[in-house]
């Protein structure tokens, strides 16, 4: 398992192992909830762990997130 930078939040490798189409990013929260969507995981980091500057740590991922977040399909389904 790859090391994590988050205390109390660990990647759930069972989800990645069982994925037929390849590894899926997964984050298991302390309460057992699993987040299995890149955008959802990054939104979670922004909201709950804002002290972690993941954009500086992962600039390519930050670029993807910025572009993806501007898609009409994403904007049209964002919580208000």
Biopython code that builds the backbone (N, CA, C, O; Angstrom):
import numpy as np
from Bio.PDB.StructureBuilder import StructureBuilder

atoms = [
    (1, "UNK", "N", (0.845, -1.171, 0.000)),
    (1, "UNK", "CA", (0.000, 0.000, 0.000)),
    (1, "UNK", "C", (0.895, 1.240, 0.000)),
    (1, "UNK", "O", (1.898, 1.296, 0.711)),
    (2, "UNK", "N", (0.519, 2.217, -0.798)),
    (2, "UNK", "CA", (1.278, 3.466, -0.856)),
    (2, "UNK", "C", (1.073, 4.253, 0.430)),
    (2, "UNK", "O", (-0.006, 4.211, 1.022)),
    (3, "UNK", "N", (2.100, 4.966, 0.863)),
    (3, "UNK", "CA", (1.939, 5.770, 2.075)),
    (3, "UNK", "C", (0.907, 6.867, 1.863)),
    (3, "UNK", "O", (0.663, 7.300, 0.737)),
    (4, "UNK", "N", (0.318, 7.299, 2.935)),
    (4, "UNK", "CA", (-0.687, 8.355, 2.866)),
    (4, "UNK", "C", (-0.192, 9.585, 3.603)),
    (4, "UNK", "O", (0.588, 9.475, 4.548)),
    (5, "UNK", "N", (-0.642, 10.754, 3.175)),
    (5, "UNK", "CA", (-0.255, 11.994, 3.852)),
    (5, "UNK", "C", (-1.325, 12.451, 4.830)),
    (5, "UNK", "O", (-1.199, 13.509, 5.446)),
    (6, "UNK", "N", (-2.378, 11.652, 4.974)),
    (6, "UNK", "CA", (-3.505, 12.044, 5.809)),
    (6, "UNK", "C", (-3.548, 11.206, 7.073)),
    (6, "UNK", "O", (-3.572, 9.977, 6.997)),
    (7, "UNK", "N", (-3.559, 11.841, 8.223)),
    (7, "UNK", "CA", (-3.727, 11.105, 9.470)),
    (7, "UNK", "C", (-5.193, 10.735, 9.628)),
    (7, "UNK", "O", (-6.067, 11.584, 9.453)),
    (8, "UNK", "N", (-5.470, 9.496, 9.952)),
    (8, "UNK", "CA", (-6.836, 9.056, 10.203)),
    (8, "UNK", "C", (-7.628, 8.736, 8.952)),
    (8, "UNK", "O", (-8.775, 8.301, 9.057)),
    (9, "UNK", "N", (-7.063, 8.934, 7.777)),
    (9, "UNK", "CA", (-7.739, 8.634, 6.521)),
    (9, "UNK", "C", (-6.770, 7.805, 5.690)),
    (9, "UNK", "O", (-5.661, 8.251, 5.394)),
    (10, "UNK", "N", (-7.187, 6.598, 5.314)),
    (10, "UNK", "CA", (-6.273, 5.712, 4.592)),
    (10, "UNK", "C", (-6.882, 5.256, 3.274)),
    (10, "UNK", "O", (-8.102, 5.137, 3.161)),
    (11, "UNK", "N", (-6.039, 4.998, 2.273)),
    (11, "UNK", "CA", (-6.559, 4.455, 1.019)),
    (11, "UNK", "C", (-7.160, 3.079, 1.267)),
    (11, "UNK", "O", (-6.631, 2.308, 2.068)),
    (12, "UNK", "N", (-8.241, 2.768, 0.600)),
    (12, "UNK", "CA", (-8.863, 1.455, 0.730)),
    (12, "UNK", "C", (-8.432, 0.602, -0.460)),
    (12, "UNK", "O", (-9.028, 0.687, -1.534)),
    (13, "UNK", "N", (-7.410, -0.212, -0.274)),
    (13, "UNK", "CA", (-6.849, -0.999, -1.361)),
    (13, "UNK", "C", (-7.773, -2.141, -1.782)),
    (13, "UNK", "O", (-7.611, -2.681, -2.876)),
    (14, "UNK", "N", (-8.741, -2.525, -0.939)),
    (14, "UNK", "CA", (-9.680, -3.579, -1.342)),
    (14, "UNK", "C", (-10.499, -3.122, -2.537)),
    (14, "UNK", "O", (-10.776, -3.907, -3.443)),
    (15, "UNK", "N", (-10.886, -1.851, -2.538)),
    (15, "UNK", "CA", (-11.659, -1.323, -3.660)),
    (15, "UNK", "C", (-10.811, -1.350, -4.923)),
    (15, "UNK", "O", (-11.287, -1.782, -5.973)),
    (16, "UNK", "N", (-9.570, -0.898, -4.843)),
    (16, "UNK", "CA", (-8.683, -0.888, -6.008)),
    (16, "UNK", "C", (-8.416, -2.302, -6.507)),
    (16, "UNK", "O", (-8.385, -2.534, -7.715)),
    (17, "UNK", "N", (-8.225, -3.239, -5.602)),
    (17, "UNK", "CA", (-7.914, -4.623, -5.976)),
    (17, "UNK", "C", (-9.086, -5.276, -6.702)),
    (17, "UNK", "O", (-8.879, -6.060, -7.628)),
    (18, "UNK", "N", (-10.306, -4.963, -6.293)),
    (18, "UNK", "CA", (-11.484, -5.603, -6.864)),
    (18, "UNK", "C", (-11.991, -4.922, -8.134)),
    (18, "UNK", "O", (-12.890, -5.452, -8.788)),
    (19, "UNK", "N", (-11.449, -3.782, -8.494)),
    (19, "UNK", "CA", (-11.910, -3.051, -9.670)),
    (19, "UNK", "C", (-11.459, -3.777, -10.935)),
    (19, "UNK", "O", (-10.267, -4.023, -11.123)),
    (20, "UNK", "N", (-12.398, -4.114, -11.790)),
    (20, "UNK", "CA", (-12.120, -4.887, -12.992)),
    (20, "UNK", "C", (-11.314, -4.083, -14.016)),
    (20, "UNK", "O", (-10.456, -4.643, -14.699)),
    (21, "UNK", "N", (-11.573, -2.806, -14.127)),
    (21, "UNK", "CA", (-10.962, -1.983, -15.167)),
    (21, "UNK", "C", (-9.655, -1.335, -14.742)),
    (21, "UNK", "O", (-9.112, -0.515, -15.481)),
    (22, "UNK", "N", (-9.148, -1.674, -13.599)),
    (22, "UNK", "CA", (-7.893, -1.103, -13.118)),
    (22, "UNK", "C", (-8.094, -0.396, -11.799)),
    (22, "UNK", "O", (-9.207, -0.339, -11.274)),
    (23, "UNK", "N", (-7.014, 0.143, -11.266)),
    (23, "UNK", "CA", (-7.100, 0.790, -9.957)),
    (23, "UNK", "C", (-8.036, 1.995, -9.962)),
    (23, "UNK", "O", (-8.060, 2.781, -10.909)),
    (24, "UNK", "N", (-8.786, 2.116, -8.911)),
    (24, "UNK", "CA", (-9.686, 3.243, -8.703)),
    (24, "UNK", "C", (-9.212, 3.961, -7.450)),
    (24, "UNK", "O", (-8.968, 3.319, -6.429)),
    (25, "UNK", "N", (-9.076, 5.291, -7.509)),
    (25, "UNK", "CA", (-8.695, 5.981, -6.275)),
    (25, "UNK", "C", (-9.788, 5.799, -5.232)),
    (25, "UNK", "O", (-10.969, 5.984, -5.524)),
    (26, "UNK", "N", (-9.399, 5.440, -4.034)),
    (26, "UNK", "CA", (-10.369, 5.223, -2.966)),
    (26, "UNK", "C", (-9.792, 5.728, -1.657)),
    (26, "UNK", "O", (-8.608, 5.554, -1.368)),
    (27, "UNK", "N", (-10.643, 6.349, -0.883)),
    (27, "UNK", "CA", (-10.259, 6.875, 0.416)),
    (27, "UNK", "C", (-11.279, 6.378, 1.421)),
    (27, "UNK", "O", (-12.478, 6.584, 1.233)),
    (28, "UNK", "N", (-10.827, 5.723, 2.489)),
    (28, "UNK", "CA", (-11.747, 5.280, 3.525)),
    (28, "UNK", "C", (-11.624, 6.228, 4.701)),
    (28, "UNK", "O", (-10.544, 6.406, 5.264)),
    (29, "UNK", "N", (-12.752, 6.838, 5.069)),
    (29, "UNK", "CA", (-12.792, 7.796, 6.162)),
    (29, "UNK", "C", (-12.815, 7.062, 7.497)),
    (29, "UNK", "O", (-13.117, 5.870, 7.540)),
    (30, "UNK", "N", (-12.501, 7.758, 8.588)),
    (30, "UNK", "CA", (-12.485, 7.112, 9.901)),
    (30, "UNK", "C", (-13.802, 6.421, 10.260)),
    (30, "UNK", "O", (-13.797, 5.441, 11.005)),
    (31, "UNK", "N", (-14.940, 6.924, 9.737)),
    (31, "UNK", "CA", (-16.226, 6.302, 10.067)),
    (31, "UNK", "C", (-16.550, 5.103, 9.179)),
    (31, "UNK", "O", (-17.618, 4.506, 9.315)),
    (32, "UNK", "N", (-15.632, 4.742, 8.264)),
    (32, "UNK", "CA", (-15.843, 3.595, 7.392)),
    (32, "UNK", "C", (-16.395, 3.948, 6.023)),
    (32, "UNK", "O", (-16.408, 3.099, 5.132)),
    (33, "UNK", "N", (-16.848, 5.169, 5.835)),
    (33, "UNK", "CA", (-17.347, 5.605, 4.536)),
    (33, "UNK", "C", (-16.223, 5.554, 3.514)),
    (33, "UNK", "O", (-15.094, 5.946, 3.808)),
    (34, "UNK", "N", (-16.531, 5.070, 2.310)),
    (34, "UNK", "CA", (-15.534, 5.012, 1.238)),
    (34, "UNK", "C", (-15.862, 6.052, 0.173)),
    (34, "UNK", "O", (-16.995, 6.142, -0.300)),
    (35, "UNK", "N", (-14.861, 6.826, -0.190)),
    (35, "UNK", "CA", (-14.984, 7.748, -1.312)),
    (35, "UNK", "C", (-14.212, 7.126, -2.468)),
    (35, "UNK", "O", (-13.018, 6.854, -2.343)),
    (36, "UNK", "N", (-14.885, 6.899, -3.591)),
    (36, "UNK", "CA", (-14.252, 6.193, -4.711)),
    (36, "UNK", "C", (-14.307, 7.008, -5.997)),
    (36, "UNK", "O", (-14.417, 6.434, -7.080)),
    (37, "UNK", "N", (-14.234, 8.300, -5.902)),
    (37, "UNK", "CA", (-14.283, 9.178, -7.062)),
    (37, "UNK", "C", (-13.258, 10.277, -6.856)),
    (37, "UNK", "O", (-13.243, 10.929, -5.812)),
    (38, "UNK", "N", (-12.399, 10.488, -7.846)),
    (38, "UNK", "CA", (-11.310, 11.462, -7.696)),
    (38, "UNK", "C", (-11.811, 12.840, -7.295)),
    (38, "UNK", "O", (-11.271, 13.460, -6.380)),
    (39, "UNK", "N", (-12.844, 13.320, -7.979)),
    (39, "UNK", "CA", (-13.339, 14.662, -7.671)),
    (39, "UNK", "C", (-13.903, 14.722, -6.258)),
    (39, "UNK", "O", (-13.678, 15.699, -5.543)),
    (40, "UNK", "N", (-14.620, 13.711, -5.856)),
    (40, "UNK", "CA", (-15.182, 13.669, -4.510)),
    (40, "UNK", "C", (-14.080, 13.656, -3.457)),
    (40, "UNK", "O", (-14.182, 14.342, -2.440)),
    (41, "UNK", "N", (-13.035, 12.882, -3.697)),
    (41, "UNK", "CA", (-11.909, 12.830, -2.764)),
    (41, "UNK", "C", (-11.253, 14.199, -2.649)),
    (41, "UNK", "O", (-10.956, 14.651, -1.544)),
    (42, "UNK", "N", (-11.025, 14.864, -3.779)),
    (42, "UNK", "CA", (-10.373, 16.175, -3.750)),
    (42, "UNK", "C", (-11.266, 17.227, -3.102)),
    (42, "UNK", "O", (-10.773, 18.092, -2.377)),
    (43, "UNK", "N", (-12.582, 17.165, -3.355)),
    (43, "UNK", "CA", (-13.516, 18.065, -2.661)),
    (43, "UNK", "C", (-13.460, 17.835, -1.155)),
    (43, "UNK", "O", (-13.480, 18.790, -0.378)),
    (44, "UNK", "N", (-13.389, 16.573, -0.740)),
    (44, "UNK", "CA", (-13.296, 16.241, 0.683)),
    (44, "UNK", "C", (-12.040, 16.856, 1.291)),
    (44, "UNK", "O", (-12.090, 17.444, 2.371)),
    (45, "UNK", "N", (-10.911, 16.719, 0.591)),
    (45, "UNK", "CA", (-9.665, 17.301, 1.095)),
    (45, "UNK", "C", (-9.788, 18.813, 1.233)),
    (45, "UNK", "O", (-9.356, 19.385, 2.234)),
    (46, "UNK", "N", (-10.374, 19.462, 0.232)),
    (46, "UNK", "CA", (-10.544, 20.919, 0.293)),
    (46, "UNK", "C", (-11.392, 21.337, 1.486)),
    (46, "UNK", "O", (-11.057, 22.295, 2.183)),
    (47, "UNK", "N", (-12.482, 20.627, 1.722)),
    (47, "UNK", "CA", (-13.430, 21.035, 2.762)),
    (47, "UNK", "C", (-12.976, 20.641, 4.165)),
    (47, "UNK", "O", (-13.030, 21.458, 5.084)),
    (48, "UNK", "N", (-12.532, 19.402, 4.337)),
    (48, "UNK", "CA", (-12.241, 18.890, 5.681)),
    (48, "UNK", "C", (-10.773, 18.969, 6.089)),
    (48, "UNK", "O", (-10.459, 19.010, 7.279)),
    (49, "UNK", "N", (-9.886, 18.991, 5.120)),
    (49, "UNK", "CA", (-8.451, 18.987, 5.430)),
    (49, "UNK", "C", (-7.748, 20.095, 4.646)),
    (49, "UNK", "O", (-6.751, 19.854, 3.964)),
    (50, "UNK", "N", (-8.275, 21.291, 4.754)),
    (50, "UNK", "CA", (-7.764, 22.407, 3.955)),
    (50, "UNK", "C", (-6.321, 22.776, 4.295)),
    (50, "UNK", "O", (-5.665, 23.457, 3.508)),
    (51, "UNK", "N", (-5.818, 22.345, 5.442)),
    (51, "UNK", "CA", (-4.426, 22.635, 5.804)),
    (51, "UNK", "C", (-3.438, 21.879, 4.915)),
    (51, "UNK", "O", (-2.271, 22.259, 4.817)),
    (52, "UNK", "N", (-3.906, 20.807, 4.267)),
    (52, "UNK", "CA", (-3.048, 20.052, 3.356)),
    (52, "UNK", "C", (-3.111, 20.723, 1.988)),
    (52, "UNK", "O", (-4.176, 20.780, 1.372)),
    (53, "UNK", "N", (-1.998, 21.222, 1.520)),
    (53, "UNK", "CA", (-1.942, 21.888, 0.218)),
    (53, "UNK", "C", (-1.663, 20.851, -0.864)),
    (53, "UNK", "O", (-0.562, 20.785, -1.410)),
    (54, "UNK", "N", (-2.680, 20.043, -1.165)),
    (54, "UNK", "CA", (-2.492, 18.960, -2.123)),
    (54, "UNK", "C", (-2.188, 19.488, -3.520)),
    (54, "UNK", "O", (-1.560, 18.792, -4.318)),
    (55, "UNK", "N", (-2.622, 20.703, -3.826)),
    (55, "UNK", "CA", (-2.336, 21.270, -5.148)),
    (55, "UNK", "C", (-0.834, 21.500, -5.341)),
    (55, "UNK", "O", (-0.305, 21.294, -6.433)),
    (56, "UNK", "N", (-0.154, 21.926, -4.278)),
    (56, "UNK", "CA", (1.298, 22.121, -4.360)),
    (56, "UNK", "C", (2.019, 20.772, -4.419)),
    (56, "UNK", "O", (3.048, 20.640, -5.082)),
    (57, "UNK", "N", (1.472, 19.774, -3.723)),
    (57, "UNK", "CA", (2.082, 18.443, -3.698)),
    (57, "UNK", "C", (1.878, 17.724, -5.035)),
    (57, "UNK", "O", (2.756, 16.995, -5.497)),
    (58, "UNK", "N", (0.711, 17.937, -5.649)),
    (58, "UNK", "CA", (0.338, 17.229, -6.885)),
    (58, "UNK", "C", (-0.145, 18.225, -7.943)),
    (58, "UNK", "O", (-1.344, 18.285, -8.215)),
    (59, "UNK", "N", (0.752, 19.003, -8.544)),
    (59, "UNK", "CA", (0.315, 20.040, -9.482)),
    (59, "UNK", "C", (-0.403, 19.512, -10.727)),
    (59, "UNK", "O", (-1.315, 20.169, -11.228)),
    (60, "UNK", "N", (-0.017, 18.349, -11.231)),
    (60, "UNK", "CA", (-0.728, 17.794, -12.397)),
    (60, "UNK", "C", (-2.158, 17.421, -12.033)),
    (60, "UNK", "O", (-3.083, 17.658, -12.811)),
    (61, "UNK", "N", (-2.338, 16.845, -10.867)),
    (61, "UNK", "CA", (-3.677, 16.515, -10.399)),
    (61, "UNK", "C", (-4.493, 17.787, -10.191)),
    (61, "UNK", "O", (-5.683, 17.820, -10.506)),
    (62, "UNK", "N", (-3.865, 18.825, -9.667)),
    (62, "UNK", "CA", (-4.549, 20.107, -9.472)),
    (62, "UNK", "C", (-5.011, 20.682, -10.808)),
    (62, "UNK", "O", (-6.108, 21.232, -10.904)),
    (63, "UNK", "N", (-4.176, 20.555, -11.839)),
    (63, "UNK", "CA", (-4.566, 21.022, -13.169)),
    (63, "UNK", "C", (-5.755, 20.255, -13.710)),
    (63, "UNK", "O", (-6.676, 20.844, -14.275)),
    (64, "UNK", "N", (-5.736, 18.930, -13.537)),
    (64, "UNK", "CA", (-6.870, 18.112, -13.975)),
    (64, "UNK", "C", (-8.137, 18.525, -13.237)),
    (64, "UNK", "O", (-9.195, 18.682, -13.846)),
    (65, "UNK", "N", (-8.025, 18.698, -11.928)),
    (65, "UNK", "CA", (-9.184, 19.036, -11.104)),
    (65, "UNK", "C", (-9.769, 20.382, -11.526)),
    (65, "UNK", "O", (-10.989, 20.529, -11.602)),
    (66, "UNK", "N", (-8.917, 21.357, -11.799)),
    (66, "UNK", "CA", (-9.387, 22.679, -12.216)),
    (66, "UNK", "C", (-10.144, 22.593, -13.542)),
    (66, "UNK", "O", (-11.202, 23.202, -13.700)),
    (67, "UNK", "N", (-9.600, 21.837, -14.485)),
    (67, "UNK", "CA", (-10.254, 21.684, -15.786)),
    (67, "UNK", "C", (-11.550, 20.897, -15.657)),
    (67, "UNK", "O", (-12.581, 21.306, -16.191)),
    (68, "UNK", "N", (-11.504, 19.781, -14.957)),
    (68, "UNK", "CA", (-12.679, 18.920, -14.791)),
    (68, "UNK", "C", (-13.805, 19.655, -14.077)),
    (68, "UNK", "O", (-14.973, 19.496, -14.433)),
    (69, "UNK", "N", (-13.469, 20.448, -13.083)),
    (69, "UNK", "CA", (-14.475, 21.148, -12.283)),
    (69, "UNK", "C", (-15.236, 22.204, -13.075)),
    (69, "UNK", "O", (-16.297, 22.653, -12.641)),
    (70, "UNK", "N", (-14.710, 22.607, -14.233)),
    (70, "UNK", "CA", (-15.369, 23.622, -15.068)),
    (70, "UNK", "C", (-16.279, 23.018, -16.128)),
    (70, "UNK", "O", (-16.948, 23.751, -16.857)),
    (71, "UNK", "N", (-16.311, 21.701, -16.223)),
    (71, "UNK", "CA", (-17.170, 21.057, -17.223)),
    (71, "UNK", "C", (-18.632, 21.346, -16.921)),
    (71, "UNK", "O", (-19.033, 21.337, -15.757)),
    (72, "UNK", "N", (-19.440, 21.603, -17.957)),
    (72, "UNK", "CA", (-20.863, 21.880, -17.736)),
    (72, "UNK", "C", (-21.577, 20.762, -16.972)),
    (72, "UNK", "O", (-22.438, 21.036, -16.137)),
    (73, "UNK", "N", (-21.227, 19.514, -17.251)),
    (73, "UNK", "CA", (-21.889, 18.402, -16.558)),
    (73, "UNK", "C", (-21.568, 18.394, -15.070)),
    (73, "UNK", "O", (-22.393, 17.975, -14.258)),
    (74, "UNK", "N", (-20.386, 18.850, -14.712)),
    (74, "UNK", "CA", (-20.000, 18.919, -13.299)),
    (74, "UNK", "C", (-20.662, 20.124, -12.644)),
    (74, "UNK", "O", (-21.228, 20.012, -11.556)),
    (75, "UNK", "N", (-20.592, 21.267, -13.301)),
    (75, "UNK", "CA", (-21.206, 22.481, -12.751)),
    (75, "UNK", "C", (-22.718, 22.315, -12.580)),
    (75, "UNK", "O", (-23.299, 22.814, -11.617)),
    (76, "UNK", "N", (-23.346, 21.613, -13.519)),
    (76, "UNK", "CA", (-24.792, 21.428, -13.461)),
    (76, "UNK", "C", (-25.262, 20.494, -12.366)),
    (76, "UNK", "O", (-26.446, 20.488, -12.027)),
    (77, "UNK", "N", (-24.364, 19.706, -11.807)),
    (77, "UNK", "CA", (-24.757, 18.759, -10.756)),
    (77, "UNK", "C", (-24.086, 19.061, -9.418)),
    (77, "UNK", "O", (-24.183, 18.275, -8.476)),
    (78, "UNK", "N", (-23.407, 20.201, -9.341)),
    (78, "UNK", "CA", (-22.723, 20.563, -8.088)),
    (78, "UNK", "C", (-23.739, 20.908, -7.007)),
    (78, "UNK", "O", (-24.777, 21.502, -7.301)),
    (79, "UNK", "N", (-23.451, 20.540, -5.752)),
    (79, "UNK", "CA", (-24.351, 20.914, -4.657)),
    (79, "UNK", "C", (-24.418, 22.434, -4.530)),
    (79, "UNK", "O", (-23.444, 23.141, -4.791)),
    (80, "UNK", "N", (-25.552, 22.902, -4.137)),
    (80, "UNK", "CA", (-25.735, 24.359, -3.982)),
    (80, "UNK", "C", (-25.958, 24.730, -2.553)),
    (80, "UNK", "O", (-26.130, 25.908, -2.241)),
]
sb = StructureBuilder()
sb.init_structure("model")
sb.init_model(0)
sb.init_chain("A")
sb.init_seg("    ")
for serial, (resi, resn, name, xyz) in enumerate(atoms, 1):
    if name == "N":
        sb.init_residue(resn, " ", resi, " ")
    sb.init_atom(name, np.array(xyz, "f"), 0.0, 1.0, " ", f" {name:<3s}", serial, name[0])
structure = sb.get_structure()
